């Protein structure tokens, strides 16, 4: 039987880490008198953030409700909306790019969720709330920095309780499929209380 986990068995390099509100970097949880001092790697982390386009590490600026929608609005533009189908354009810019210069996987999922919600709303009436039950992603290829993508959402199936939406990300220039997604929404009537 394995021994129970205890803090005393951890080497110093594996100590739990905590966030300090006075610095943007992560500092080991130790009991020193100069807790306000930045760790030696803090400047390297800030330099990394600046290189990838996140030059303001102040977390308080990004804690508003539904912040990711505000972030995506600058990179996602609607092209067409019709019943059961939504088409948008997305541009890969530094704030939503990963370290390698491609569209970040989390940004792909956030865009897919936003387009899926918009697509589901074209067939589900305003008298029902929709809840995301499942979001499946397939990362087939990378979309490089400054690439323009066509994001198409289409309803696969919509019933009384469930709506399924498929999302495809294609390179605008070549039409190459780079990401696919499938979202399942649960529909429920809004309470009249």
PyMOL commands that place a pseudoatom at each C-alpha (Angstrom):
pseudoatom trace, name=CA, resn=UNK, resi=1, chain=A, elem=C, hetatm=0, pos=[0.000, 0.000, 0.000]
pseudoatom trace, name=CA, resn=UNK, resi=2, chain=A, elem=C, hetatm=0, pos=[1.319, 3.451, -0.891]
pseudoatom trace, name=CA, resn=UNK, resi=3, chain=A, elem=C, hetatm=0, pos=[2.296, 5.871, 1.845]
pseudoatom trace, name=CA, resn=UNK, resi=4, chain=A, elem=C, hetatm=0, pos=[-0.025, 8.840, 2.312]
pseudoatom trace, name=CA, resn=UNK, resi=5, chain=A, elem=C, hetatm=0, pos=[1.173, 12.051, 0.713]
pseudoatom trace, name=CA, resn=UNK, resi=6, chain=A, elem=C, hetatm=0, pos=[2.694, 14.529, 3.107]
pseudoatom trace, name=CA, resn=UNK, resi=7, chain=A, elem=C, hetatm=0, pos=[4.470, 17.830, 2.650]
pseudoatom trace, name=CA, resn=UNK, resi=8, chain=A, elem=C, hetatm=0, pos=[7.491, 16.645, 4.641]
pseudoatom trace, name=CA, resn=UNK, resi=9, chain=A, elem=C, hetatm=0, pos=[8.380, 14.043, 1.999]
pseudoatom trace, name=CA, resn=UNK, resi=10, chain=A, elem=C, hetatm=0, pos=[8.639, 16.593, -0.836]
pseudoatom trace, name=CA, resn=UNK, resi=11, chain=A, elem=C, hetatm=0, pos=[12.022, 17.865, -2.011]
pseudoatom trace, name=CA, resn=UNK, resi=12, chain=A, elem=C, hetatm=0, pos=[12.369, 21.665, -2.011]
pseudoatom trace, name=CA, resn=UNK, resi=13, chain=A, elem=C, hetatm=0, pos=[12.094, 21.790, -5.821]
pseudoatom trace, name=CA, resn=UNK, resi=14, chain=A, elem=C, hetatm=0, pos=[8.604, 20.231, -5.662]
pseudoatom trace, name=CA, resn=UNK, resi=15, chain=A, elem=C, hetatm=0, pos=[7.150, 22.491, -2.962]
pseudoatom trace, name=CA, resn=UNK, resi=16, chain=A, elem=C, hetatm=0, pos=[3.647, 23.827, -3.715]
pseudoatom trace, name=CA, resn=UNK, resi=17, chain=A, elem=C, hetatm=0, pos=[3.671, 27.202, -5.405]
pseudoatom trace, name=CA, resn=UNK, resi=18, chain=A, elem=C, hetatm=0, pos=[1.424, 30.188, -4.762]
pseudoatom trace, name=CA, resn=UNK, resi=19, chain=A, elem=C, hetatm=0, pos=[0.631, 33.439, -6.541]
pseudoatom trace, name=CA, resn=UNK, resi=20, chain=A, elem=C, hetatm=0, pos=[1.730, 36.679, -4.972]
pseudoatom trace, name=CA, resn=UNK, resi=21, chain=A, elem=C, hetatm=0, pos=[-0.573, 39.642, -5.497]
pseudoatom trace, name=CA, resn=UNK, resi=22, chain=A, elem=C, hetatm=0, pos=[2.414, 42.008, -5.583]
pseudoatom trace, name=CA, resn=UNK, resi=23, chain=A, elem=C, hetatm=0, pos=[4.170, 40.253, -8.477]
pseudoatom trace, name=CA, resn=UNK, resi=24, chain=A, elem=C, hetatm=0, pos=[3.064, 38.708, -11.745]
pseudoatom trace, name=CA, resn=UNK, resi=25, chain=A, elem=C, hetatm=0, pos=[5.282, 35.648, -11.384]
pseudoatom trace, name=CA, resn=UNK, resi=26, chain=A, elem=C, hetatm=0, pos=[4.920, 32.500, -9.313]
pseudoatom trace, name=CA, resn=UNK, resi=27, chain=A, elem=C, hetatm=0, pos=[6.925, 32.224, -6.107]
pseudoatom trace, name=CA, resn=UNK, resi=28, chain=A, elem=C, hetatm=0, pos=[7.577, 29.122, -3.990]
pseudoatom trace, name=CA, resn=UNK, resi=29, chain=A, elem=C, hetatm=0, pos=[5.616, 29.007, -0.739]
pseudoatom trace, name=CA, resn=UNK, resi=30, chain=A, elem=C, hetatm=0, pos=[8.335, 29.594, 1.829]
pseudoatom trace, name=CA, resn=UNK, resi=31, chain=A, elem=C, hetatm=0, pos=[8.464, 31.393, 5.137]
pseudoatom trace, name=CA, resn=UNK, resi=32, chain=A, elem=C, hetatm=0, pos=[10.993, 34.154, 4.521]
pseudoatom trace, name=CA, resn=UNK, resi=33, chain=A, elem=C, hetatm=0, pos=[10.889, 37.670, 5.905]
pseudoatom trace, name=CA, resn=UNK, resi=34, chain=A, elem=C, hetatm=0, pos=[11.275, 39.337, 2.494]
pseudoatom trace, name=CA, resn=UNK, resi=35, chain=A, elem=C, hetatm=0, pos=[8.126, 37.894, 0.877]
pseudoatom trace, name=CA, resn=UNK, resi=36, chain=A, elem=C, hetatm=0, pos=[7.610, 40.988, -1.297]
pseudoatom trace, name=CA, resn=UNK, resi=37, chain=A, elem=C, hetatm=0, pos=[10.815, 40.401, -3.255]
pseudoatom trace, name=CA, resn=UNK, resi=38, chain=A, elem=C, hetatm=0, pos=[10.384, 39.094, -6.819]
pseudoatom trace, name=CA, resn=UNK, resi=39, chain=A, elem=C, hetatm=0, pos=[11.899, 35.701, -7.619]
pseudoatom trace, name=CA, resn=UNK, resi=40, chain=A, elem=C, hetatm=0, pos=[14.935, 35.737, -9.933]
pseudoatom trace, name=CA, resn=UNK, resi=41, chain=A, elem=C, hetatm=0, pos=[12.955, 34.442, -12.924]
pseudoatom trace, name=CA, resn=UNK, resi=42, chain=A, elem=C, hetatm=0, pos=[10.217, 37.128, -12.735]
pseudoatom trace, name=CA, resn=UNK, resi=43, chain=A, elem=C, hetatm=0, pos=[11.896, 39.376, -15.313]
pseudoatom trace, name=CA, resn=UNK, resi=44, chain=A, elem=C, hetatm=0, pos=[12.223, 36.430, -17.706]
pseudoatom trace, name=CA, resn=UNK, resi=45, chain=A, elem=C, hetatm=0, pos=[8.498, 35.653, -17.357]
pseudoatom trace, name=CA, resn=UNK, resi=46, chain=A, elem=C, hetatm=0, pos=[7.585, 39.299, -17.993]
pseudoatom trace, name=CA, resn=UNK, resi=47, chain=A, elem=C, hetatm=0, pos=[9.894, 39.328, -21.035]
pseudoatom trace, name=CA, resn=UNK, resi=48, chain=A, elem=C, hetatm=0, pos=[8.160, 36.178, -22.322]
pseudoatom trace, name=CA, resn=UNK, resi=49, chain=A, elem=C, hetatm=0, pos=[4.739, 37.821, -21.909]
pseudoatom trace, name=CA, resn=UNK, resi=50, chain=A, elem=C, hetatm=0, pos=[5.928, 40.879, -23.820]
pseudoatom trace, name=CA, resn=UNK, resi=51, chain=A, elem=C, hetatm=0, pos=[7.314, 38.726, -26.676]
pseudoatom trace, name=CA, resn=UNK, resi=52, chain=A, elem=C, hetatm=0, pos=[4.021, 36.887, -27.152]
pseudoatom trace, name=CA, resn=UNK, resi=53, chain=A, elem=C, hetatm=0, pos=[1.997, 40.094, -27.143]
pseudoatom trace, name=CA, resn=UNK, resi=54, chain=A, elem=C, hetatm=0, pos=[0.760, 40.183, -23.570]
pseudoatom trace, name=CA, resn=UNK, resi=55, chain=A, elem=C, hetatm=0, pos=[2.584, 43.247, -22.328]
pseudoatom trace, name=CA, resn=UNK, resi=56, chain=A, elem=C, hetatm=0, pos=[0.327, 43.963, -19.342]
pseudoatom trace, name=CA, resn=UNK, resi=57, chain=A, elem=C, hetatm=0, pos=[0.647, 41.198, -16.722]
pseudoatom trace, name=CA, resn=UNK, resi=58, chain=A, elem=C, hetatm=0, pos=[-1.744, 42.977, -14.341]
pseudoatom trace, name=CA, resn=UNK, resi=59, chain=A, elem=C, hetatm=0, pos=[-4.360, 40.292, -13.706]
pseudoatom trace, name=CA, resn=UNK, resi=60, chain=A, elem=C, hetatm=0, pos=[-6.933, 42.745, -12.347]
pseudoatom trace, name=CA, resn=UNK, resi=61, chain=A, elem=C, hetatm=0, pos=[-7.434, 44.159, -15.870]
pseudoatom trace, name=CA, resn=UNK, resi=62, chain=A, elem=C, hetatm=0, pos=[-8.722, 40.781, -17.058]
pseudoatom trace, name=CA, resn=UNK, resi=63, chain=A, elem=C, hetatm=0, pos=[-11.010, 39.697, -14.251]
pseudoatom trace, name=CA, resn=UNK, resi=64, chain=A, elem=C, hetatm=0, pos=[-14.254, 41.202, -15.559]
pseudoatom trace, name=CA, resn=UNK, resi=65, chain=A, elem=C, hetatm=0, pos=[-17.258, 39.024, -16.315]
pseudoatom trace, name=CA, resn=UNK, resi=66, chain=A, elem=C, hetatm=0, pos=[-16.984, 37.232, -19.681]
pseudoatom trace, name=CA, resn=UNK, resi=67, chain=A, elem=C, hetatm=0, pos=[-13.578, 38.785, -20.420]
pseudoatom trace, name=CA, resn=UNK, resi=68, chain=A, elem=C, hetatm=0, pos=[-12.731, 36.217, -23.081]
pseudoatom trace, name=CA, resn=UNK, resi=69, chain=A, elem=C, hetatm=0, pos=[-15.573, 37.508, -25.260]
pseudoatom trace, name=CA, resn=UNK, resi=70, chain=A, elem=C, hetatm=0, pos=[-14.045, 40.983, -25.203]
pseudoatom trace, name=CA, resn=UNK, resi=71, chain=A, elem=C, hetatm=0, pos=[-10.688, 39.474, -26.137]
pseudoatom trace, name=CA, resn=UNK, resi=72, chain=A, elem=C, hetatm=0, pos=[-12.171, 37.496, -29.024]
pseudoatom trace, name=CA, resn=UNK, resi=73, chain=A, elem=C, hetatm=0, pos=[-14.232, 40.383, -30.405]
pseudoatom trace, name=CA, resn=UNK, resi=74, chain=A, elem=C, hetatm=0, pos=[-11.099, 41.899, -31.927]
pseudoatom trace, name=CA, resn=UNK, resi=75, chain=A, elem=C, hetatm=0, pos=[-10.305, 38.672, -33.773]
pseudoatom trace, name=CA, resn=UNK, resi=76, chain=A, elem=C, hetatm=0, pos=[-13.719, 37.304, -34.768]
pseudoatom trace, name=CA, resn=UNK, resi=77, chain=A, elem=C, hetatm=0, pos=[-16.017, 38.991, -37.301]
pseudoatom trace, name=CA, resn=UNK, resi=78, chain=A, elem=C, hetatm=0, pos=[-19.431, 37.748, -38.431]
pseudoatom trace, name=CA, resn=UNK, resi=79, chain=A, elem=C, hetatm=0, pos=[-19.892, 37.147, -42.157]
pseudoatom trace, name=CA, resn=UNK, resi=80, chain=A, elem=C, hetatm=0, pos=[-23.347, 35.586, -42.488]
pseudoatom trace, name=CA, resn=UNK, resi=81, chain=A, elem=C, hetatm=0, pos=[-26.148, 34.297, -40.278]
pseudoatom trace, name=CA, resn=UNK, resi=82, chain=A, elem=C, hetatm=0, pos=[-29.077, 32.201, -41.459]
pseudoatom trace, name=CA, resn=UNK, resi=83, chain=A, elem=C, hetatm=0, pos=[-31.223, 29.513, -39.866]
pseudoatom trace, name=CA, resn=UNK, resi=84, chain=A, elem=C, hetatm=0, pos=[-28.960, 26.670, -38.769]
pseudoatom trace, name=CA, resn=UNK, resi=85, chain=A, elem=C, hetatm=0, pos=[-25.767, 28.218, -40.149]
pseudoatom trace, name=CA, resn=UNK, resi=86, chain=A, elem=C, hetatm=0, pos=[-23.292, 30.931, -39.066]
pseudoatom trace, name=CA, resn=UNK, resi=87, chain=A, elem=C, hetatm=0, pos=[-20.086, 31.954, -40.855]
pseudoatom trace, name=CA, resn=UNK, resi=88, chain=A, elem=C, hetatm=0, pos=[-17.379, 34.098, -39.261]
pseudoatom trace, name=CA, resn=UNK, resi=89, chain=A, elem=C, hetatm=0, pos=[-13.830, 35.201, -40.027]
pseudoatom trace, name=CA, resn=UNK, resi=90, chain=A, elem=C, hetatm=0, pos=[-11.057, 34.869, -37.447]
pseudoatom trace, name=CA, resn=UNK, resi=91, chain=A, elem=C, hetatm=0, pos=[-7.578, 36.366, -37.598]
pseudoatom trace, name=CA, resn=UNK, resi=92, chain=A, elem=C, hetatm=0, pos=[-4.626, 34.878, -35.713]
pseudoatom trace, name=CA, resn=UNK, resi=93, chain=A, elem=C, hetatm=0, pos=[-2.987, 37.770, -33.855]
pseudoatom trace, name=CA, resn=UNK, resi=94, chain=A, elem=C, hetatm=0, pos=[-0.371, 37.680, -31.021]
pseudoatom trace, name=CA, resn=UNK, resi=95, chain=A, elem=C, hetatm=0, pos=[-2.847, 37.894, -28.087]
pseudoatom trace, name=CA, resn=UNK, resi=96, chain=A, elem=C, hetatm=0, pos=[-4.473, 34.595, -29.146]
pseudoatom trace, name=CA, resn=UNK, resi=97, chain=A, elem=C, hetatm=0, pos=[-1.348, 32.898, -30.534]
pseudoatom trace, name=CA, resn=UNK, resi=98, chain=A, elem=C, hetatm=0, pos=[0.700, 30.293, -28.715]
pseudoatom trace, name=CA, resn=UNK, resi=99, chain=A, elem=C, hetatm=0, pos=[4.459, 30.266, -28.125]
pseudoatom trace, name=CA, resn=UNK, resi=100, chain=A, elem=C, hetatm=0, pos=[5.065, 28.761, -31.589]
pseudoatom trace, name=CA, resn=UNK, resi=101, chain=A, elem=C, hetatm=0, pos=[3.095, 31.456, -33.420]
pseudoatom trace, name=CA, resn=UNK, resi=102, chain=A, elem=C, hetatm=0, pos=[-0.012, 29.386, -34.173]
pseudoatom trace, name=CA, resn=UNK, resi=103, chain=A, elem=C, hetatm=0, pos=[-3.563, 29.876, -32.939]
pseudoatom trace, name=CA, resn=UNK, resi=104, chain=A, elem=C, hetatm=0, pos=[-3.665, 28.844, -29.269]
pseudoatom trace, name=CA, resn=UNK, resi=105, chain=A, elem=C, hetatm=0, pos=[-5.713, 25.724, -28.556]
pseudoatom trace, name=CA, resn=UNK, resi=106, chain=A, elem=C, hetatm=0, pos=[-7.718, 27.518, -25.881]
pseudoatom trace, name=CA, resn=UNK, resi=107, chain=A, elem=C, hetatm=0, pos=[-8.545, 30.312, -28.326]
pseudoatom trace, name=CA, resn=UNK, resi=108, chain=A, elem=C, hetatm=0, pos=[-9.700, 27.713, -30.872]
pseudoatom trace, name=CA, resn=UNK, resi=109, chain=A, elem=C, hetatm=0, pos=[-12.042, 26.225, -28.260]
pseudoatom trace, name=CA, resn=UNK, resi=110, chain=A, elem=C, hetatm=0, pos=[-13.302, 29.663, -27.161]
pseudoatom trace, name=CA, resn=UNK, resi=111, chain=A, elem=C, hetatm=0, pos=[-14.040, 30.663, -30.765]
pseudoatom trace, name=CA, resn=UNK, resi=112, chain=A, elem=C, hetatm=0, pos=[-15.719, 27.310, -31.415]
pseudoatom trace, name=CA, resn=UNK, resi=113, chain=A, elem=C, hetatm=0, pos=[-17.909, 27.732, -28.331]
pseudoatom trace, name=CA, resn=UNK, resi=114, chain=A, elem=C, hetatm=0, pos=[-18.890, 31.292, -29.294]
pseudoatom trace, name=CA, resn=UNK, resi=115, chain=A, elem=C, hetatm=0, pos=[-19.781, 30.306, -32.888]
pseudoatom trace, name=CA, resn=UNK, resi=116, chain=A, elem=C, hetatm=0, pos=[-21.629, 27.185, -31.679]
pseudoatom trace, name=CA, resn=UNK, resi=117, chain=A, elem=C, hetatm=0, pos=[-23.768, 29.256, -29.283]
pseudoatom trace, name=CA, resn=UNK, resi=118, chain=A, elem=C, hetatm=0, pos=[-24.613, 31.701, -32.074]
pseudoatom trace, name=CA, resn=UNK, resi=119, chain=A, elem=C, hetatm=0, pos=[-25.464, 28.835, -34.437]
pseudoatom trace, name=CA, resn=UNK, resi=120, chain=A, elem=C, hetatm=0, pos=[-27.640, 27.047, -31.872]
pseudoatom trace, name=CA, resn=UNK, resi=121, chain=A, elem=C, hetatm=0, pos=[-29.510, 30.290, -31.196]
pseudoatom trace, name=CA, resn=UNK, resi=122, chain=A, elem=C, hetatm=0, pos=[-30.610, 30.381, -34.864]
pseudoatom trace, name=CA, resn=UNK, resi=123, chain=A, elem=C, hetatm=0, pos=[-32.822, 27.322, -34.248]
pseudoatom trace, name=CA, resn=UNK, resi=124, chain=A, elem=C, hetatm=0, pos=[-33.525, 27.389, -30.488]
pseudoatom trace, name=CA, resn=UNK, resi=125, chain=A, elem=C, hetatm=0, pos=[-36.045, 30.041, -29.501]
pseudoatom trace, name=CA, resn=UNK, resi=126, chain=A, elem=C, hetatm=0, pos=[-35.409, 32.753, -26.936]
pseudoatom trace, name=CA, resn=UNK, resi=127, chain=A, elem=C, hetatm=0, pos=[-37.957, 31.048, -24.670]
pseudoatom trace, name=CA, resn=UNK, resi=128, chain=A, elem=C, hetatm=0, pos=[-35.355, 28.327, -23.934]
pseudoatom trace, name=CA, resn=UNK, resi=129, chain=A, elem=C, hetatm=0, pos=[-31.984, 28.500, -22.230]
pseudoatom trace, name=CA, resn=UNK, resi=130, chain=A, elem=C, hetatm=0, pos=[-29.123, 26.535, -23.746]
pseudoatom trace, name=CA, resn=UNK, resi=131, chain=A, elem=C, hetatm=0, pos=[-26.364, 24.897, -21.731]
pseudoatom trace, name=CA, resn=UNK, resi=132, chain=A, elem=C, hetatm=0, pos=[-23.144, 23.559, -23.220]
pseudoatom trace, name=CA, resn=UNK, resi=133, chain=A, elem=C, hetatm=0, pos=[-22.958, 19.883, -22.304]
pseudoatom trace, name=CA, resn=UNK, resi=134, chain=A, elem=C, hetatm=0, pos=[-20.008, 18.801, -24.423]
pseudoatom trace, name=CA, resn=UNK, resi=135, chain=A, elem=C, hetatm=0, pos=[-17.407, 20.431, -26.651]
pseudoatom trace, name=CA, resn=UNK, resi=136, chain=A, elem=C, hetatm=0, pos=[-15.160, 18.128, -28.656]
pseudoatom trace, name=CA, resn=UNK, resi=137, chain=A, elem=C, hetatm=0, pos=[-12.144, 19.532, -30.514]
pseudoatom trace, name=CA, resn=UNK, resi=138, chain=A, elem=C, hetatm=0, pos=[-9.914, 18.113, -33.248]
pseudoatom trace, name=CA, resn=UNK, resi=139, chain=A, elem=C, hetatm=0, pos=[-6.683, 19.979, -33.893]
pseudoatom trace, name=CA, resn=UNK, resi=140, chain=A, elem=C, hetatm=0, pos=[-5.690, 18.823, -37.384]
pseudoatom trace, name=CA, resn=UNK, resi=141, chain=A, elem=C, hetatm=0, pos=[-3.078, 21.423, -38.292]
pseudoatom trace, name=CA, resn=UNK, resi=142, chain=A, elem=C, hetatm=0, pos=[-1.766, 24.766, -37.062]
pseudoatom trace, name=CA, resn=UNK, resi=143, chain=A, elem=C, hetatm=0, pos=[-3.061, 28.144, -38.212]
pseudoatom trace, name=CA, resn=UNK, resi=144, chain=A, elem=C, hetatm=0, pos=[0.001, 30.453, -38.355]
pseudoatom trace, name=CA, resn=UNK, resi=145, chain=A, elem=C, hetatm=0, pos=[0.210, 34.007, -37.051]
pseudoatom trace, name=CA, resn=UNK, resi=146, chain=A, elem=C, hetatm=0, pos=[-1.663, 36.589, -39.193]
pseudoatom trace, name=CA, resn=UNK, resi=147, chain=A, elem=C, hetatm=0, pos=[-3.600, 33.846, -41.011]
pseudoatom trace, name=CA, resn=UNK, resi=148, chain=A, elem=C, hetatm=0, pos=[-7.258, 34.444, -41.749]
pseudoatom trace, name=CA, resn=UNK, resi=149, chain=A, elem=C, hetatm=0, pos=[-9.686, 31.624, -41.024]
pseudoatom trace, name=CA, resn=UNK, resi=150, chain=A, elem=C, hetatm=0, pos=[-13.241, 30.925, -42.090]
pseudoatom trace, name=CA, resn=UNK, resi=151, chain=A, elem=C, hetatm=0, pos=[-15.200, 29.546, -39.141]
pseudoatom trace, name=CA, resn=UNK, resi=152, chain=A, elem=C, hetatm=0, pos=[-18.450, 27.834, -40.120]
pseudoatom trace, name=CA, resn=UNK, resi=153, chain=A, elem=C, hetatm=0, pos=[-21.013, 26.576, -37.653]
pseudoatom trace, name=CA, resn=UNK, resi=154, chain=A, elem=C, hetatm=0, pos=[-23.907, 24.403, -38.784]
pseudoatom trace, name=CA, resn=UNK, resi=155, chain=A, elem=C, hetatm=0, pos=[-26.659, 22.637, -36.880]
pseudoatom trace, name=CA, resn=UNK, resi=156, chain=A, elem=C, hetatm=0, pos=[-26.339, 18.871, -37.221]
pseudoatom trace, name=CA, resn=UNK, resi=157, chain=A, elem=C, hetatm=0, pos=[-29.435, 18.063, -35.215]
pseudoatom trace, name=CA, resn=UNK, resi=158, chain=A, elem=C, hetatm=0, pos=[-31.911, 19.997, -33.123]
pseudoatom trace, name=CA, resn=UNK, resi=159, chain=A, elem=C, hetatm=0, pos=[-34.695, 18.481, -31.070]
pseudoatom trace, name=CA, resn=UNK, resi=160, chain=A, elem=C, hetatm=0, pos=[-36.832, 19.385, -28.107]
pseudoatom trace, name=CA, resn=UNK, resi=161, chain=A, elem=C, hetatm=0, pos=[-34.033, 18.894, -25.546]
pseudoatom trace, name=CA, resn=UNK, resi=162, chain=A, elem=C, hetatm=0, pos=[-30.733, 18.707, -27.458]
pseudoatom trace, name=CA, resn=UNK, resi=163, chain=A, elem=C, hetatm=0, pos=[-29.031, 20.714, -30.211]
pseudoatom trace, name=CA, resn=UNK, resi=164, chain=A, elem=C, hetatm=0, pos=[-25.793, 19.526, -31.848]
pseudoatom trace, name=CA, resn=UNK, resi=165, chain=A, elem=C, hetatm=0, pos=[-23.597, 21.954, -33.780]
pseudoatom trace, name=CA, resn=UNK, resi=166, chain=A, elem=C, hetatm=0, pos=[-20.550, 21.195, -35.966]
pseudoatom trace, name=CA, resn=UNK, resi=167, chain=A, elem=C, hetatm=0, pos=[-17.856, 23.853, -36.397]
pseudoatom trace, name=CA, resn=UNK, resi=168, chain=A, elem=C, hetatm=0, pos=[-15.123, 23.871, -39.049]
pseudoatom trace, name=CA, resn=UNK, resi=169, chain=A, elem=C, hetatm=0, pos=[-12.095, 26.162, -39.193]
pseudoatom trace, name=CA, resn=UNK, resi=170, chain=A, elem=C, hetatm=0, pos=[-10.618, 26.527, -42.694]
pseudoatom trace, name=CA, resn=UNK, resi=171, chain=A, elem=C, hetatm=0, pos=[-7.753, 28.644, -44.011]
pseudoatom trace, name=CA, resn=UNK, resi=172, chain=A, elem=C, hetatm=0, pos=[-9.312, 31.504, -45.992]
pseudoatom trace, name=CA, resn=UNK, resi=173, chain=A, elem=C, hetatm=0, pos=[-6.529, 31.480, -48.577]
pseudoatom trace, name=CA, resn=UNK, resi=174, chain=A, elem=C, hetatm=0, pos=[-6.376, 27.741, -49.329]
pseudoatom trace, name=CA, resn=UNK, resi=175, chain=A, elem=C, hetatm=0, pos=[-9.583, 26.275, -47.899]
pseudoatom trace, name=CA, resn=UNK, resi=176, chain=A, elem=C, hetatm=0, pos=[-7.515, 23.766, -45.889]
pseudoatom trace, name=CA, resn=UNK, resi=177, chain=A, elem=C, hetatm=0, pos=[-9.368, 22.338, -42.877]
pseudoatom trace, name=CA, resn=UNK, resi=178, chain=A, elem=C, hetatm=0, pos=[-7.300, 23.034, -39.736]
pseudoatom trace, name=CA, resn=UNK, resi=179, chain=A, elem=C, hetatm=0, pos=[-9.680, 22.491, -36.773]
pseudoatom trace, name=CA, resn=UNK, resi=180, chain=A, elem=C, hetatm=0, pos=[-13.062, 20.865, -36.267]
pseudoatom trace, name=CA, resn=UNK, resi=181, chain=A, elem=C, hetatm=0, pos=[-15.385, 20.910, -33.300]
pseudoatom trace, name=CA, resn=UNK, resi=182, chain=A, elem=C, hetatm=0, pos=[-18.716, 19.472, -32.224]
pseudoatom trace, name=CA, resn=UNK, resi=183, chain=A, elem=C, hetatm=0, pos=[-20.818, 21.049, -29.490]
pseudoatom trace, name=CA, resn=UNK, resi=184, chain=A, elem=C, hetatm=0, pos=[-23.825, 19.517, -27.751]
pseudoatom trace, name=CA, resn=UNK, resi=185, chain=A, elem=C, hetatm=0, pos=[-26.272, 21.871, -26.058]
pseudoatom trace, name=CA, resn=UNK, resi=186, chain=A, elem=C, hetatm=0, pos=[-29.099, 21.020, -23.689]
pseudoatom trace, name=CA, resn=UNK, resi=187, chain=A, elem=C, hetatm=0, pos=[-32.241, 23.087, -24.177]
pseudoatom trace, name=CA, resn=UNK, resi=188, chain=A, elem=C, hetatm=0, pos=[-34.567, 23.862, -21.286]
pseudoatom trace, name=CA, resn=UNK, resi=189, chain=A, elem=C, hetatm=0, pos=[-37.498, 26.224, -20.902]
pseudoatom trace, name=CA, resn=UNK, resi=190, chain=A, elem=C, hetatm=0, pos=[-36.851, 29.421, -18.928]
pseudoatom trace, name=CA, resn=UNK, resi=191, chain=A, elem=C, hetatm=0, pos=[-38.583, 29.382, -15.555]
pseudoatom trace, name=CA, resn=UNK, resi=192, chain=A, elem=C, hetatm=0, pos=[-41.575, 31.701, -15.274]
pseudoatom trace, name=CA, resn=UNK, resi=193, chain=A, elem=C, hetatm=0, pos=[-41.181, 32.260, -11.512]
for i in range(1, 193): cmd.bond("trace and resi %d" % i, "trace and resi %d" % (i + 1))
show_as sticks, trace
zoom trace
